């Protein structure tokens, strides 16, 4: 059974430190579903080992019809090193933090 995306854009609130300093706890990001993903992009994904949990990580490389994803904060863990390959749901296109919105790179 595959998921059907009803809306191409989704707001997601960041919880935890795994993507610091790029994204911080409390930031909101706008995710574009169906966007092309390249290595280095920040993405919304699901680990195959944890299908009920959505995560924000950095896409490192395509692997086994999915993606190897990493945290920007190596001390936080919880990336593909621990959970294996992830299936990307969408690409983060905008960050909104206390202050001024900016693109995510």
N, C-alpha and C positions, 0 to 999 in steps of 0.2 A: 504494500500500500504506500503510495507516495503522497506527500503533503501538497496541498494546493494553496498557492499564495493568492489571497484575495486583494491585497493592496501591495503595490510595489515598494512602498516606503514604510518604515517602522521605526518608532522611537524606542531606544533601549537605555535604561539607567545603569551606569557602571557601579558595581558593588565589589569592593576589595581593591588590593594594590597590585594585581598581577600585570597591569599594563602601564604602571607609572614608569617614567615620567610623561609618556605620551598622553595617557588618559588617567584621571584620578577618580577615586571614590566620590560619588555624587555627581560626576559629569553625566550629561545625556548625549547620546550619539544618534545620528540618523543613519539607518541602514537601508541600502537599496538592494532589494531582492532581484535575482536574475542578472546582476551586473557581472561583467567579466572580472575575473580575479587573476592577479599576477603576483609572483613572489614579492614580498615586501608590503602587500596591502594588509590593512587591519580589517578583520572579518568577524562576522557572527557565525558561529559554528556549533556543531554537536559532535562530541566524541562518540565513536561507535560503542565504546565501552560504557558510556553514560548517556544513553539516548534521551533521557528526560531532562537533561540540563543544557541550556544554551550558554555559550561562553563567547567572550570577545578576546581574540588572539591575533597574532600576526602570522599570515600565511608564509611559510618558508619555502616549501616545494611540494609539487604534486606527487602523490604516492598512492599506489593501490586504488585508483579511481577515487581518491579523496585528497586530503591535504595534511602535511605535517605542519603543525602550528606551534608557535612558541609565545612565551610571555616576554614582554619588554623588560620586566623586572625579574632577573634570574633568581633572586632570593624568594620570590613568591611561589614558584613552581606551578604545578597543575596544568602543564602543557602536554604535548605529544610524547615527551620523554617519559611521562608517567602513564598517560591514558591512551597512547597510540594515535592512529589516524583519525582525523575528523572530517565530517562532511560539512562543507561551507553552505550556509543558508543565504548569505548576502555580504556585501562589502560596505564598510563604514565610509560615509562620504562627508560627514560634518560632525563636529564636536561643539557642544554648547556647555560651557562651564560658567561659573560665576565670573562675569566679565564679558568679553567679546567672543562671538562664535568664530571658529576658524576651520579650515580644511584639515583633515587628518592625513599625515604622510608617514 
